[in-house]
Amino acid sequence: MKRDFLHVTDFSTDEILETFALAREVKEKFRRREHYQPLAGQTMAMIFAKPSARTRISFETGFFRLGGHALYLGPQDISLGTREAVKDIARVIARYNDVIMARVFAHDHVLKLAHYASVPVVNGLTDYNHPCQIMADMFTILEHRGHLDDLKVVYVGDGNNIVHSWLRMAQRLPIHFVCACPERYQPDAETVALAREAGFSAIEISHDPVTAVKGADIVYTDVWASMGQKEEAEQRKIDFRGFQVDDQLMEATGKDSLFMHCLPVERGIETTDSVVESHASIVFDQAENRMHAQNGILLKLLHKS
């Protein structure tokens, strides 16, 4: 049976850990420049309703290095849900390709793609969540710490799709996860409730970043105004005063915390240049590991692991 990866919770706890092991193995093969092409002769259609540098580069490069061919379909190639129904596009593309990756605005679009496509669909990002990013993030944390025990992750900023994916991860792996956000920018209440009900993790919503980061192993932030919200950028700068991750906030953790950001970063807004360039920053390891974690996901979905 075909499987999709639309939410972190589409994988079990064991499958997530297996994916990390697979990502580590493939990353090492790439480092050694081994000839490893389990996806030779396979094709992946990449639907981009929402443009991105890292998502395209990591998926396209990774699929190519695994022996396959990735086809980029930009916003002008497919006007998803407007020029043609999502259910029609899903069935047509699935006749040509072995897997579909979609980076879209509406979460409903990726759900419909998966429902109607006869091949696996991978969620490259929606307005609701970003599961591949959080898989890469957790893999990066595992690399740096050597384990995932007693992990406190504090996200500072907008309760957005990144937060929703962390909350989904908290349903599979034990995390002390804190979202420190202004009251108007809290994450989806239902997703918070599901994470708490799963009983794996301690979940907190805070409105005081200085208190929230105490004891954090990871301090994580993202842009305050995502794509599609840029007209709100100036108002958000006002609303998010006090939520910038700067040197003082990193010091407030009281330990040698790591700093993470999913990129692109707006230096001087949600964080400072000094934090991004500090010894605590692992943002470029995160960026690299997008490719490796995604390769692990693809290999599992295509039964090549």
Residue, then its C-alpha position, 0 to 999 in steps of 0.5 A: m500500500k502507498r503511504d504519504f508523509l503529510h504530518v510527522t505523526d504519519f510515522s510511528t516513533d520507531e519509524i521516525l528513529e529508523t528514518f534518522a538512522l537511514a538519514r545518517e547512513v545515506k549522509e555518510k555515503f554521500r560524504r564518502r562519495e559512494h555510488y549509491q543510487p537506489l532510486a535509479g529510474q524513478t521520478m519525483a514531481m515537485i509542485f511549488a505553489k509557494p516558492s522556496a530555495r532550500t526546499r527545491i535545492s534539498f529535494e532536487t539535489g537529494f533525489f538526483r544523488l539517489g539516482g532519480h530525476a526530480l521535475y520542478l513545477g512552479p506556480q506558473d506551471i500548475s495553478l493548483g486549485t484554480r486553473e485545474a482541480v487538485k483531484d485532477i492534477a493529483r491523478v494526472i501527475a501520479r500517472y507520470n511519476d513515482v512520488i509527489m512533493a508539494r509545497v503549497f499554501a492551503h493544507d487542504h490541497v496537500l490532503k487532497l493530493a494525497h487522497y487522489a494520487s496513487v503514489p506517495v505524497v510528501n508535504g514540503l510545507t503548508d500554512y498549517n505545518h512543515p513536517c520535513q523541517i522538523m524531521a531535519d531539526m530533530f535529526t540535527i539535534l540528535e547529531h549534536r547531542g548524541h541523544l534525545d533524552d531530557l530535551k527542552v526545546v523553546y520556540v520563540g516567536d509566532g505560533n506558526n506551521i513550525v510550531h504545529s510540526w513540533l507539537r506533532m513531533a511531541q506526540r511521537l518523541p518525549i520533549h519538553f516543548v515551550c512556545a513563547c509567543p505573544e497572546r495574539y499569535q498562539p498556535d492552533a488550540e486543537t494541535v496543542a490539545l492533541a500533543r498534551e493528550a498523547g502523554f509523551s511530552a510536556i507542552e507549555i504556551s508562554h508569553d514571557p520569553v525570558t522565563a520560557v528559555k530557562g534551562a532550554d537545550i534548544v532555542y528556536t525561532d522563525v520569521w515573524a511574518s511568513m510568506g503571505q503575511k508580509e503586509e503585516a510585517e510592520q505591525r508584527k514588529i510592534d506585536f513581537r517586541g521583546f521576542q527577539v532572540d538576542d545574546q541576552l536571551m540566549e544567556a538567560t537559558g543558563k546553559d550552553s544552549l543551541f540556537m536553531h532557525c529554519l531559514p530564511v532569517e531576517r537578521g536584526i528582526e526575529t534574531t540578531d546577526s551575532v546569535v546567527e553567527s555564534h558558536a551556539s548556532i547550528v542553523f546551517d547544519q539544519a539546512e544541510n540536514r533537510m536533504h538527508a532527512q528528506n532522503g530518509i523519508l523518501l526511501k521509506l515511502l518508496h520501500k527502498s530502506 
